[in-house]
């Protein structure tokens, strides 16, 4: 069984694959203060929750945008399962042609998402990943990674509002009944949800114009489902796109 791990700034997502079939997914909070031993205990507990023994994990692939946590998780998996995880980075075969100014700067999460989309969807394709940051990746008709967009994520925007204004507090991230809010909470929710949806629609229109054709658009990550429900664009939701991409990359290297 293959353990695929995507380490983001806020969450760590784990998925176990039997061949190419995703058997389960689970999440941990990203915490760069935790040691490899602490993460090993948490991963062992998760495996136990799904009736798996560490010895059943035959290999592991990790994508991380938090280097310190990536090192701790790799150490945890090594101790727990007695294997050396494959870390997604330079030198790992992905099958992805990257045409940005410095391909080495492309985040492992964006690589995994692009490979997952390339393996699943018709090109050209636009991938929206809504986590701590909201990212948009663009693949052309040949599946070449052209570049994209990075904006502050919804939770990051809410945190900035709550921390830098005297009378605005943290609120549930959900759509109010009307764009025109009748109270402070609804006004903030409208800006967060409808504002982000409108931003995505506007960017997708501009991307389509630059591509000269209508791309497949797929969204993944944290709050994507809540936001894309309020977009006018046709967007496919794929919760496990990055894990699927990691599985494909692992297969290419084995």
C-alpha positions in Angstrom: 0.0 0.0 0.0 1.2 3.5 -0.9 0.9 6.4 1.6 0.7 9.8 -0.2 1.1 12.9 2.0 0.4 16.5 1.0 1.8 18.9 3.5 0.3 22.4 3.3 0.7 25.5 5.5 -2.4 24.7 7.5 -3.2 21.0 7.0 -1.5 17.7 6.2 -3.6 15.4 4.0 -2.8 11.7 3.9 -4.2 9.2 1.5 -3.6 5.4 1.2 -3.6 3.8 -2.2 -4.0 0.2 -3.1 -2.6 0.2 -6.7 -4.4 3.3 -8.0 -7.4 3.1 -5.8 -7.7 5.6 -2.9 -8.7 3.6 0.1 -9.0 6.4 2.7 -8.0 10.0 3.4 -7.2 11.7 6.7 -6.0 15.1 7.9 -3.6 16.4 10.5 -2.9 20.0 11.6 0.4 21.4 10.3 2.6 22.2 13.3 6.3 22.9 12.8 6.9 22.5 16.5 6.1 18.8 16.5 8.9 16.3 16.3 9.1 13.2 14.1 8.2 11.1 17.1 5.0 13.1 17.7 4.0 12.8 14.1 4.7 9.1 14.1 2.3 8.7 17.0 -0.4 10.6 15.2 0.1 8.7 11.9 0.1 5.4 13.7 -3.2 6.4 15.3 -4.7 7.3 12.0 -3.7 4.1 10.4 -5.2 2.2 13.4 -8.4 4.1 12.9 -8.7 2.6 9.4 -7.6 -0.9 10.6 -4.2 -0.7 9.0 -0.8 -1.7 10.5 2.3 0.4 9.7 3.8 -2.8 8.2 1.1 -2.6 5.4 2.5 0.7 4.2 5.1 -0.5 1.6 6.1 3.0 0.3 5.4 6.7 0.7 5.5 9.9 -1.4 5.5 13.3 0.2 4.8 16.8 -1.2 5.6 19.6 1.2 5.5 23.4 1.1 6.8 23.5 4.7 10.3 22.1 4.6 10.7 21.6 8.4 7.4 19.7 8.7 8.3 17.7 5.5 11.5 16.6 7.2 9.6 15.6 10.4 6.9 13.7 8.5 9.5 11.8 6.5 11.3 10.9 9.7 8.1 9.8 11.2 7.2 7.5 8.3 10.7 6.1 8.3 10.5 5.2 12.0 7.0 3.9 11.8 7.0 1.9 8.5 10.8 1.3 8.0 10.8 2.8 4.5 12.4 5.9 3.0 9.7 8.2 1.6 10.1 9.8 -1.9 10.1 13.6 -1.5 8.7 15.5 -4.4 11.3 17.9 -5.7 14.0 18.4 -8.2 15.2 15.1 -9.8 11.8 13.4 -9.3 10.1 12.3 -12.6 6.7 14.0 -13.0 6.1 14.0 -16.7 5.2 17.7 -16.4 6.7 20.2 -18.8 7.1 23.4 -16.8 7.5 26.7 -18.7 7.8 29.3 -15.9 10.9 31.5 -15.5 12.4 29.3 -12.9 10.9 25.7 -12.8 12.7 24.9 -9.6 10.5 27.6 -7.8 7.3 25.8 -8.6 5.7 24.5 -5.3 5.4 20.7 -4.8 1.7 21.1 -4.2 1.2 22.9 -7.6 3.2 20.2 -9.3 1.1 17.4 -7.8 -2.2 19.1 -8.7 -1.0 19.7 -12.2 0.0 16.1 -12.7 -3.3 14.9 -11.2 -5.2 17.1 -13.7 -3.0 16.1 -16.6 -3.8 12.5 -15.8 -7.6 13.0 -15.5 -8.9 15.9 -17.5 -9.0 17.3 -21.0 -6.4 20.0 -21.8 -6.1 22.9 -21.6 -6.9 23.0 -17.9 -7.0 25.5 -15.1 -6.5 24.2 -11.5 -7.8 26.2 -8.6 -6.4 25.2 -5.2 -7.9 27.0 -2.2 -5.9 26.6 0.9 -3.9 29.1 3.0 -3.3 30.8 -0.4 -5.7 30.6 -3.3 -3.7 29.5 -6.3 -4.6 29.1 -10.0 -2.4 27.0 -12.3 -2.7 27.0 -16.1 -1.9 24.1 -18.4 -2.1 24.6 -22.1 -3.5 22.3 -24.8 -0.3 20.2 -24.6 -0.4 20.0 -20.8 2.5 22.4 -20.4 2.5 24.3 -17.1 2.4 28.0 -18.2 2.2 29.7 -14.9 -0.7 31.0 -12.8 -2.0 33.3 -10.1 -1.5 33.5 -6.3 -3.9 35.4 -4.0 -4.5 35.5 -0.3 -6.7 32.6 0.8 -10.1 33.1 2.3 -9.1 32.2 5.9 -6.0 34.4 5.6 -8.1 37.3 4.5 -10.5 36.8 7.4 -7.6 36.6 9.8 -6.2 39.9 8.5 -9.6 41.5 8.9 -10.1 40.2 12.4 -6.6 41.1 13.6 -6.2 44.5 12.0 -9.6 46.1 12.6 -11.1 47.0 16.0 -14.7 46.1 15.4 -14.5 43.1 13.0 -14.2 39.6 14.5 -13.7 36.1 13.2 -16.9 34.6 11.7 -18.0 31.3 10.0 -17.0 31.2 6.4 -20.3 30.6 4.6 -22.5 32.5 2.1 -25.1 34.9 3.5 -28.6 34.9 2.0 -27.9 38.1 0.1 -24.9 39.8 -1.4 -26.0 43.0 0.4 -25.4 42.2 4.0 -27.7 43.5 6.7 -25.2 43.3 9.5 -21.5 43.1 10.1 -21.3 39.3 10.0 -23.2 39.1 6.7 -21.2 41.9 5.2 -18.0 40.1 5.9 -19.3 36.8 4.7 -20.4 38.4 1.5 -17.0 39.9 0.9 -15.3 36.6 1.6 -17.5 34.2 -0.3 -19.1 36.2 -3.1 -16.1 38.4 -3.4 -13.8 35.4 -3.8 -16.2 33.8 -6.3 -16.4 37.0 -8.3 -12.5 37.2 -8.3 -12.3 33.6 -9.6 -14.9 34.3 -12.4 -13.0 37.4 -13.4 -9.6 35.7 -13.5 -11.0 32.7 -15.4 -12.5 35.0 -18.0 -9.1 36.7 -18.5 -7.2 33.4 -18.6 -9.6 32.0 -21.2 -9.1 35.1 -23.3 -5.3 34.7 -23.1 -5.5 31.0 -23.9 -7.8 31.6 -26.9 -10.0 28.6 -26.0 -12.2 27.4 -23.2 -10.2 25.3 -20.7 -11.4 22.6 -18.3 -11.5 24.1 -14.8 -11.1 22.0 -11.7 -11.0 23.1 -8.1 -9.5 21.4 -5.0 -8.5 22.3 -1.4 -10.1 23.4 1.8 -12.9 25.9 0.9 -13.2 25.3 -2.8 -16.6 23.6 -2.5 -18.1 26.5 -0.6 -16.8 29.1 -3.0 -17.3 27.6 -6.4 -21.0 27.0 -5.7 -21.3 30.7 -6.1 -19.2 31.1 -9.2 -20.8 31.6 -12.6 -18.0 29.6 -14.3 -18.3 25.8 -14.9 -15.9 24.4 -12.3 -15.4 20.7 -11.5 -14.7 19.9 -7.8 -12.0 17.2 -7.1 -11.2 16.9 -3.4 -8.3 14.5 -3.8 -6.6 15.9 -6.9 -3.2 16.4 -5.2 -3.2 12.9 -3.7 -4.1 11.4 -7.1 -1.2 13.4 -8.6 1.2 12.1 -6.0 0.1 8.5 -6.8 0.8 9.1 -10.5 4.2 10.6 -9.8 5.1 7.7 -7.5 4.2 5.3 -10.3 6.4 7.2 -12.8 9.3 6.8 -10.5 8.8 3.1 -9.8 
